[in-house]
Amino acid sequence: LTTYSLYIACSTLNLSPYFSEQLVANISGMVDADGVCQCVVYLPDASFPADRVEHLEMWILSIFTDLQKETNKIQEYSSKIILYEDQLANLTVQVENMENSGISFNELEFELVKNEIKEMVILITQLKDSLNGSNIIIDNLFLEIQNLSAAIGELETLDKNNVLVIRREVSALRKQLKECEEAKNQTSSPVIPGSCNHGALLNMSEPFIVQLNWKGLSYKGGAWGKDPEPATSNRELYWQVPLANDFRYMQQYRYYNSYDDLRLYRNPHDGRTSYYGQGSGMVVYKEKLYYNCQDTNQICRVSLNTGNFEMRKSLPNATFNNMFSYAGTPWQDIDIAVDESGLWAIYATEESTGNIVISKLNETTLDVEDTWVTRMYRRAVSNAFIVCGVLYATRSINYKQEEVFYMYNTRTDQDITISIPFSKINEYLHGVNYNPKDHKLYVYNNGYLLTYDLYFYQQTDNS
């Protein structure tokens, strides 16, 4: 110990109240010859630990900063939990649809679902690690995701009908058939999408299931397709219009700007029409939606991008309100179609006694440019489409089979009975739209969105 001499007020003096409040201890002292009180106090050698206090303050500041970061993470994860709960609900609906549909979905559908589940597992793991403890909500959510992943695995392994294998075999056989057809006529030019340098329809592929419409299984009627002539050539515009449960009223529509967005239900653009439509005979051409206006024989046109109503035009003498609709698809009295040359209307009149009438439409004014009357009764047809000015009509064979059985050529004014059977996943075909740019049919089959590849005879001098 080191001895320090401190001059303080001695206890022998009469101290003022101020000094009395400042004393921390009573120390004995003595008065010297000059009357000054002197005291001796012993203090430890170490001084006040200011450096340790400073270190403690910095440590507290660091802890506060880390705490703030973790708080922000929790807030961020909370918002993500809400988002992923919505995605999980959507995935649950998809799984239920797979289980109830009785069909096997393709590999891409399973991969998309599994990738979304993996993303949620990563987020849940991060949440569990950051919280450093048990959380009932997080644990339950993690368990539900694990159960969903197991259900996907079972669906993928229980493909009892071996649909994927069969499709691969059919695809290989069709490829061989196409090679044989090409070998028979080496001088023929290839079929170019968007042109008519081919003969009549030869065959159709197996249906490819793209997805269920965005409103669900209860919306069994409607139409969908791909715009063959979007404003920009590199744009892919896919659209779908589910009808109300009575297969009649149309008000809402949705479109996507890419095929990936369509498959993932991502970045949708929704719109409403100011004038209701009816039936599933609508089509999109050059980013315009054409449909049959409600309770009239008029065709309405709406800008798909802006939702603005542009015009409506009567289709002369066309019957409406379910007078001569297709068999099994009510309210589709007026069916708008697109082929390589533009817009068409497929309908019936009282003068034709219900037989199919075909009219070529002016895409600007919607005026009728030319008309053909066929010998095919419209109620005997389940649906129809037009390719290169040739009408093809379908009919139902049974619950799982359809047939293209009739064709009418507007260029030669001739018709013929044909037989091209093809498969479907449910009984009724509603919207059937041909796309001249990819030679595909876009079919709305009881709420499911299907595509078919079309195969044509090679162009010959006699065809």
C-alpha positions in Angstrom: 0.0 0.0 0.0 1.1 3.6 -0.7 0.3 6.3 1.8 -1.4 9.4 0.5 -1.9 12.6 2.5 -5.3 14.1 1.8 -6.6 17.3 3.1 -10.2 16.9 4.1 -12.5 18.3 6.7 -11.7 16.8 10.1 -14.4 15.2 12.2 -13.4 17.5 15.0 -14.6 20.6 13.2 -18.1 21.9 13.0 -18.8 21.1 9.3 -21.5 22.8 7.3 -24.5 20.7 6.0 -23.1 20.8 2.5 -19.8 19.2 3.5 -21.5 16.7 5.7 -23.5 15.4 2.8 -20.3 14.8 0.8 -18.5 12.7 3.4 -18.2 9.0 2.6 -16.5 8.0 5.9 -15.4 9.3 9.2 -11.6 9.5 9.5 -9.7 10.5 12.6 -7.2 13.4 12.2 -5.2 15.8 14.2 -4.8 19.6 14.2 -1.3 21.0 13.5 0.3 24.1 14.9 -1.5 26.2 12.2 -4.9 24.8 13.2 -5.2 22.7 10.0 -6.7 19.2 10.3 -4.6 16.6 8.7 -5.7 13.0 8.0 -3.9 10.0 6.5 -5.8 7.7 4.2 -4.6 4.4 2.6 -5.7 3.7 -1.0 -5.0 0.7 -3.2 -2.3 0.9 -5.8 -4.7 0.3 -8.8 -6.5 3.3 -10.3 -10.2 3.3 -11.5 -10.7 0.7 -14.3 -11.8 3.1 -17.0 -10.6 0.8 -19.8 -12.8 -2.0 -18.6 -15.8 0.2 -18.4 -15.1 1.4 -22.0 -14.8 -2.3 -23.1 -18.1 -3.1 -21.4 -19.8 -0.2 -23.2 -18.6 -1.4 -26.6 -19.7 -4.9 -25.8 -23.2 -3.7 -24.9 -23.4 -1.7 -28.1 -22.4 -4.7 -30.1 -25.0 -6.9 -28.4 -27.6 -4.2 -29.1 -26.7 -4.1 -32.8 -26.9 -7.9 -33.1 -30.2 -7.9 -31.3 -31.5 -5.3 -33.8 -30.3 -7.5 -36.7 -32.1 -10.5 -35.3 -35.2 -8.5 -34.7 -35.2 -7.4 -38.4 -34.7 -11.0 -39.5 -37.6 -12.2 -37.4 -39.8 -9.5 -39.0 -38.6 -10.5 -42.5 -39.1 -14.2 -41.8 -42.6 -13.5 -40.4 -43.6 -11.8 -43.7 -42.1 -14.8 -45.6 -44.0 -17.2 -43.5 -47.2 -15.6 -44.6 -46.1 -15.8 -48.2 -45.1 -19.5 -47.9 -48.3 -20.4 -46.1 -50.2 -19.1 -49.1 -47.9 -21.1 -51.4 -48.4 -24.1 -49.2 -52.1 -23.8 -49.5 -51.9 -23.5 -53.3 -49.6 -26.6 -53.3 -52.1 -28.5 -51.2 -54.9 -27.7 -53.7 -52.6 -29.0 -56.5 -51.9 -32.2 -54.6 -55.7 -32.7 -53.9 -56.4 -32.2 -57.6 -53.8 -34.8 -58.5 -55.2 -37.3 -56.0 -58.8 -36.7 -57.2 -58.3 -36.5 -60.9 -57.3 -40.1 -61.4 -54.7 -39.2 -64.0 -50.9 -39.1 -63.8 -49.3 -35.7 -64.2 -46.1 -35.3 -66.3 -42.6 -35.2 -64.8 -42.4 -31.4 -65.1 -45.5 -30.9 -62.9 -43.9 -33.0 -60.2 -40.5 -31.2 -60.5 -42.2 -27.8 -60.2 -44.0 -28.8 -57.0 -40.9 -30.5 -55.5 -38.8 -27.4 -56.2 -41.3 -25.2 -54.4 -41.3 -27.5 -51.4 -37.4 -27.4 -51.3 -37.5 -23.6 -51.1 -39.9 -23.7 -48.2 -37.8 -26.3 -46.4 -34.7 -24.0 -46.7 -36.7 -21.1 -45.2 -38.1 -23.1 -42.3 -34.6 -24.4 -41.5 -33.3 -20.9 -41.4 -36.1 -19.9 -39.1 -35.5 -22.7 -36.7 -31.8 -21.9 -36.6 -32.3 -18.2 -36.0 -34.8 -18.6 -33.2 -32.6 -21.0 -31.2 -35.5 -22.7 -29.6 -38.7 -24.5 -30.1 -41.6 -22.7 -31.7 -45.0 -24.5 -32.1 -46.0 -22.6 -35.3 -42.6 -23.3 -37.0 -42.6 -26.9 -35.9 -46.2 -27.5 -37.2 -45.4 -25.8 -40.5 -42.3 -27.9 -40.9 -44.2 -31.1 -40.2 -46.9 -30.2 -42.8 -44.3 -29.5 -45.4 -42.7 -32.9 -44.7 -46.1 -34.6 -45.1 -46.7 -32.8 -48.3 -43.3 -33.9 -49.7 -44.1 -37.5 -48.8 -47.5 -37.2 -50.6 -45.8 -36.0 -53.7 -43.4 -38.9 -53.6 -46.3 -41.4 -53.4 -48.1 -39.8 -56.3 -45.0 -39.9 -58.4 -44.3 -43.6 -57.6 -48.0 -44.7 -57.9 -48.3 -44.1 -61.6 -50.2 -47.3 -62.1 -51.1 -46.6 -65.7 -47.5 -45.9 -66.7 -48.7 -42.9 -68.6 -45.3 -41.4 -68.9 -43.8 -44.5 -70.4 -46.7 -44.9 -72.8 -46.3 -41.2 -73.9 -42.6 -41.7 -74.6 -43.4 -44.9 -76.6 -46.2 -43.1 -78.6 -43.9 -40.1 -79.2 -41.2 -42.5 -80.6 -43.7 -44.3 -82.8 -45.0 -41.0 -84.2 -41.5 -39.9 -84.9 -40.9 -43.1 -86.9 -44.2 -42.7 -88.7 -43.2 -39.1 -89.6 -39.9 -40.3 -90.9 -41.6 -42.9 -93.0 -44.0 -40.4 -94.5 -41.1 -38.1 -95.3 -39.2 -40.9 -97.0 -42.2 -41.7 -99.2 -42.1 -38.2 -100.7 -38.6 -36.8 -100.6 -39.4 -34.0 -103.0 -42.1 -32.5 -100.6 -41.3 -29.4 -98.7 -41.5 -29.5 -94.9 -44.6 -28.3 -93.0 -43.8 -24.7 -91.9 -45.9 -23.3 -89.0 -47.9 -20.3 -90.1 -48.1 -21.4 -93.7 -50.5 -23.7 -95.6 -48.0 -25.7 -97.6 -49.5 -29.0 -96.4 -52.4 -31.2 -97.0 -55.4 -32.2 -94.9 -55.2 -33.2 -91.2 -53.6 -36.6 -90.8 -53.4 -37.3 -87.1 -53.4 -35.8 -83.6 -51.0 -36.4 -80.7 -52.0 -37.6 -77.2 -53.3 -34.8 -75.0 -50.7 -32.9 -73.0 -52.0 -31.7 -69.7 -50.7 -28.2 -69.0 -52.6 -27.5 -65.8 -55.9 -26.9 -64.1 -57.5 -23.5 -64.8 -56.7 -21.0 -62.1 -60.2 -21.0 -60.7 -60.4 -24.7 -59.9 -62.3 -27.9 -60.8 -65.7 -26.3 -60.4 -65.2 -24.1 -63.5 -65.6 -26.9 -66.1 -66.5 -24.6 -69.0 -64.3 -22.1 -70.7 -61.6 -21.6 -73.3 -57.9 -20.9 -73.4 -55.0 -20.6 -75.9 -52.0 -18.8 -77.2 -52.2 -15.6 -79.2 -50.7 -16.4 -82.7 -50.1 -12.7 -83.5 -49.0 -10.7 -80.4 -47.9 -7.1 -80.8 -44.2 -8.0 -80.5 -42.9 -11.2 -82.2 -40.9 -12.4 -79.2 -43.8 -12.2 -76.8 -45.7 -15.3 -75.7 -49.2 -14.4 -74.6 -51.2 -17.3 -73.0 -54.8 -16.6 -72.0 -57.7 -18.4 -70.3 -61.3 -17.6 -69.6 -63.2 -19.9 -67.2 -67.0 -19.6 -67.3 -69.5 -19.7 -64.5 -70.8 -23.0 -63.3 -73.7 -22.9 -65.7 -71.3 -22.9 -68.7 -72.8 -19.5 -69.8 -71.5 -16.3 -68.3 -68.1 -14.8 -69.0 -66.7 -11.7 -67.2 -63.2 -12.4 -66.0 -60.1 -13.3 -68.0 -56.5 -13.9 -67.2 -53.3 -13.9 -69.3 -49.6 -14.6 -68.8 -46.6 -13.2 -70.7 -44.6 -16.5 -70.8 -45.2 -20.3 -70.7 -43.2 -20.6 -67.5 -45.5 -18.0 -65.8 -48.5 -19.9 -66.9 -47.2 -23.2 -65.6 -46.2 -21.7 -62.2 -49.4 -19.5 -61.9 -46.9 -16.6 -61.7 -47.2 -12.9 -62.6 -50.9 -13.2 -63.8 -52.7 -10.3 -65.4 -56.4 -10.3 -64.6 -59.1 -8.3 -66.3 -62.9 -7.9 -66.4 -65.2 -7.1 -69.3 -67.7 -4.3 -69.1 -70.1 -6.3 -71.3 -70.7 -9.9 -70.3 -70.0 -12.7 -72.7 -71.6 -16.2 -73.0 -70.4 -19.6 -74.1 -66.9 -20.8 -74.6 -66.4 -19.7 -78.2 -64.0 -16.9 -77.4 -60.5 -16.4 -78.9 -57.6 -14.0 -78.6 -56.0 -12.6 -81.7 -53.5 -9.7 -81.9 -54.0 -9.1 -78.2 -57.7 -8.6 -78.6 -60.3 -10.8 -76.9 -63.3 -11.7 -79.2 -66.4 -13.3 -77.7 -70.2 -13.6 -78.1 -72.0 -10.8 -76.2 -74.5 -11.9 -73.7 -78.1 -12.5 -75.0 -77.3 -11.3 -78.5 -75.9 -12.5 -81.8 -73.2 -9.8 -81.6 -69.4 -10.3 -81.4 -67.6 -8.1 -78.8 -64.0 -7.0 -78.9 -61.9 -6.1 -75.8 -58.3 -4.9 -75.6 -56.6 -7.6 -73.5 -53.9 -5.3 -72.1 -56.0 -2.3 -71.1 -59.4 -4.0 -70.6 -61.1 -1.3 -72.7 -64.2 -2.3 -74.6 -63.6 -1.5 -78.3 -66.6 -2.5 -80.3 -69.6 -4.9 -80.9 -71.0 -6.1 -84.2 -74.0 -8.2 -85.1 -73.4 -11.5 -87.0 -76.2 -11.4 -89.6 -79.0 -14.0 -89.0 -76.9 -16.0 -86.4 -79.0 -17.8 -83.8 -78.1 -17.4 -80.2 -79.1 -18.3 -76.6 -78.6 -22.0 -77.0 -80.7 -22.5 -80.1 -78.1 -24.5 -82.1 -75.1 -24.9 -79.7 -72.7 -27.7 -79.9 -73.6 -31.1 -78.4 -72.6 -31.2 -74.7 -71.4 -27.6 -74.6 -74.4 -25.3 -74.1 -74.4 -21.6 -75.0 -71.7 -21.9 -77.6 -73.9 -20.8 -80.5 -71.2 -18.4 -81.9 -67.7 -19.9 -82.0 -64.9 -17.5 -83.0 -61.9 -19.1 -84.6 -58.5 -18.2 -86.0 -56.4 -19.7 -88.7 -53.5 -18.6 -91.0 -55.7 -16.0 -92.7 -57.3 -14.4 -89.6 -60.7 -14.4 -87.9 -63.7 -16.7 -88.6 -67.1 -17.3 -87.1 -68.8 -20.8 -86.8 -72.5 -20.7 -86.1 -76.0 -21.6 -87.4 -79.0 -19.7 -88.8 -82.7 -20.5 -89.0 -82.3 -20.3 -92.8 -79.7 -23.1 -92.6 -82.1 -25.1 -90.4 -79.3 -25.5 -87.9 -76.6 -26.6 -90.2 -73.1 -25.1 -89.6 -72.4 -21.8 -91.3 -68.9 -20.4 -91.7 -68.1 -16.7 -92.2 -64.8 -15.0 -92.8 -64.6 -11.8 -90.7 -62.8 -8.6 -91.3 -60.6 -8.2 -88.2 -60.9 -4.4 -88.2 -64.6 -3.9 -88.7 -65.9 -7.4 -87.9 -67.9 -7.3 -91.1 -68.6 -10.6 -92.8 -66.5 -10.9 -96.0 -67.7 -14.3 -97.2 -70.0 -17.0 -96.0 -70.4 -20.8 -96.6 -73.2 -23.1 -95.6 -72.4 -26.7 -94.9 -74.5 -29.9 -94.8 -73.5 -30.8 -91.2 -76.1 -30.3 -88.5 -74.5 -28.2 -85.7 -76.0 -30.1 -82.8 -74.4 -33.3 -84.1 -71.0 -31.7 -83.5 -69.2 -31.5 -80.2 -66.8 -28.7 -81.3 -65.0 -27.4 -84.4 -61.9 -25.5 -85.5 -60.5 -24.1 -88.8 -57.1 -24.8 -90.4 -56.1 -23.0 -93.6 -59.8 -22.4 -94.5 -60.8 -26.0 -93.8 -63.4 -26.6 -91.1 -62.8 -29.7 -88.9 -65.7 -30.9 -86.7 -65.4 -33.3 -83.8 -67.9 -35.7 -82.0 -67.8 -37.7 -78.8 -67.2 -41.4 -79.1 -67.2 -42.2 -75.3 -66.1 -40.7 -72.0 -62.4 -40.9 -73.0 -62.4 -40.8 -76.8 -63.2 -38.1 -79.3 -63.1 -38.1 -83.1 -62.5 -35.6 -85.9 -65.2 -36.9 -88.3 -66.0 -34.2 -90.8 -64.2 -31.5 -92.8 -65.4 -28.8 -95.1 -63.0 -26.9 -97.5 -64.1 -23.3 -98.1 -61.7 -23.1 -101.1 -63.3 -25.9 -103.0 -66.7 -25.8 -101.4 -66.4 -29.6 -100.8 -67.0 -31.7 -97.6 -66.0 -35.2 -96.7 -66.4 -37.6 -93.8 -63.1 -38.6 -92.1 -62.0 -40.5 -89.0 -59.2 -39.3 -86.7 -59.8 -40.5 -83.2 -58.0 -38.9 -80.3 -58.0 -39.1 -76.5 -59.4 -36.8 -73.9 -59.3 -36.8 -70.1 -63.0 -36.0 -69.5 -66.2 -36.2 -71.5 -66.9 -32.7 -72.9 -64.7 -30.5 -74.9 -65.6 -26.8 -74.4 -63.2 -24.3 -76.0 -61.2 -25.7 -79.0 -58.8 -23.2 -80.5 -56.2 -23.8 -83.2 -52.9 -21.8 -83.3 -51.4 -21.5 -86.8 -48.0 -20.6 -85.4 -47.3 -23.9 -83.7 -49.9 -26.2 -85.2 -51.4 -27.0 -81.9 -55.0 -27.3 -80.6 -55.6 -25.6 -77.2 -58.5 -27.4 -75.6 -60.5 -26.6 -72.4 -61.6 -30.1 -71.2 -63.8 -29.9 -68.1 -61.6 -27.4 -66.4 -58.2 -28.8 -67.6 -56.0 -27.0 -70.1 -54.8 -29.4 -72.8 -52.8 -29.2 -76.0 -52.6 -31.5 -79.0 -50.0 -31.5 -81.8 -51.5 -31.7 -85.3 -50.0 -33.7 -88.1 -50.8 -33.0 -91.7 -50.4 -34.8 -95.1 -47.5 -33.5 -97.1 -48.4 -31.1 -99.9 -48.5 -32.8 -103.3 -49.4 -31.6 -106.8 -52.8 -33.4 -106.6 -53.8 -32.3 -103.0 
